[in-house]
Amino acid sequence: MRVYSFLMTLTRDRSLSEELAQDTFCRAFTSSSGFRAEADALTWLCAIAKNLYTDELRRRKRFDEFPEDIASDADIELDLSDRDQVFRIHALLHEMTEPYREVFELRVFGELSFRQIGTIFGKTESWARVTYHRARLQLQERMVDNV
């Protein structure tokens, strides 16, 4: 509980804190042989948690640095409000190759997290993020080409 509280002060995000707390204990369990007992166990766990949070910030920053002209998720959702656009998007999605189509559909329509998508495919969260963004780029290019 104290590790979760520590993470809440860092992230101010309940779900991220829960996820990082779980990852912290998994990491601590798998690397318990690295614990030297020179410090309190809570201090060691909080250090692991802070490192995981820093890694998460780096990952998010890296994936947020896409060109500004790429449509955002909100832009795609606005397009979905028009029935003709909906049909066009679904037709273009149908033509996409796997795994791009399925990853895009799981993210947008299934509202799954990248971690969940990665788990479904037996891949990493980073793989799911990259695959989703590539699928989004393909869809955007195909929409421009088919105007």
N, C-alpha and C positions, 0 to 999 in steps of 0.2 A: 504494500500500500504506500510505503514511503517513497519507493522508486516511482510509482505512478504520480504521486504528488509532485515530486521533483520534475518529472517530465511535463506535468500540467503547467508548472511555472515557466518552463522553457517554451512550450509549444502553444499554449492557450487553445488547444484543440483536443477535445475529449477522445475522438476516435484515433487520431494520430498518437496520442499519449498511450492509449490502450495497446495499440499495435506495437509501439516502440517498447513498452514495458514487457510485452510478451517476447519480443525479439531479444530484449536484454537478458531475460531469464534463460532463454534458449542458448544464447551465446555464453552466458556464465556456466550453464550446465555442461556445454560441450568443451569449454576451456577451463574447467575447474582446476585442472592441474597447474594452470598458470597463476593461480591465487597463492600469494606468498605469505599471507597472514601477518604481514608487517603493518597493514592498515586494517581498519574495520571493514567487515564484509559489505556494509551499506555503502561505504565510500567507494569500494571496488565496483559495486553494482551501478552506482551513480556515474562513475567514470565510463563504464560501458554504455550506459544509457545516453550520456552526453555525446560520446563518439558516434553512436548510431543516429542520433538526431542531427549531428553535423553532416554525416554521410547523406541523410535524407535531404537536407537543405541543398547540398551539392547536386544531388540527382535532380531535384526539382528545378534548380537554377539552370542546369544543363538542358533540360527539356523545355524550359520556358523561353529559351533563346531562339525561337523559330522566327523566320521573317514575318514582318507585320502584315504583309499582304495575304497571308494564309487565313482562310476563314476560321473563325473560332467555333467552338461547340455551340455557342449561343446563335451565331450566324446560321449554322446548319439547322438548328431547331427552328429558327424563324422561317427558313425556306420550307420546312416541313408543314407549315401552316397552310400553304397553298396546295390544293389537291393535285394540280398538274405537276407541280414540283415534286410532290410525294411520289407520284407514279414514275416520274423521270429518275428520281434518286434510286428508287427500288429497282428499276430496270438497269441502271448503271451498276448498282451493287450486285445484281445477278450476274453481270458480265465479269466482275472482278475475280481474280484468282484467289485460291486459299493460300495462306491463312488470313489474308488481308480482309476479305469480306466478313468472315466469321468474327474476327477480332473487332472490327468496326461495329458490327451488329451487336455484339455482346456489350460493348462499351456504351454505345448510343441508345440502343433500344432496350437492352437488358440492364443497363445502368450498373454494370459490375465494375469493381475497382480493377486497376491494373494488376494488382497482386492476385486477385481471384482469377482473372483471365490467364495470367501466367501459370497458375496452378492447374487450370483446366487443360492447358497444352503441355504441361510438364516442363515449363520453361521458367525463366526469371521474370520478375516484375519489369525490369529494364527492357527485356525482349518484348513484352506486351506493349510497353510505351512506344518503343521504336516502331513496332509493327502497326500500331494504331495510327501513329502520325504519318507513316508512309501510306497507309490506306486512305487517310484523310486527304493527303496530297493527290493521290491517284484519282479520288472521287472529284476533287475540285478541278483537276485538269480535264477530266472527262466531261464535267459539266460545262466548262468553258468551250471545249471542242465541239460539243453538241448543241450549242446555242443556235 
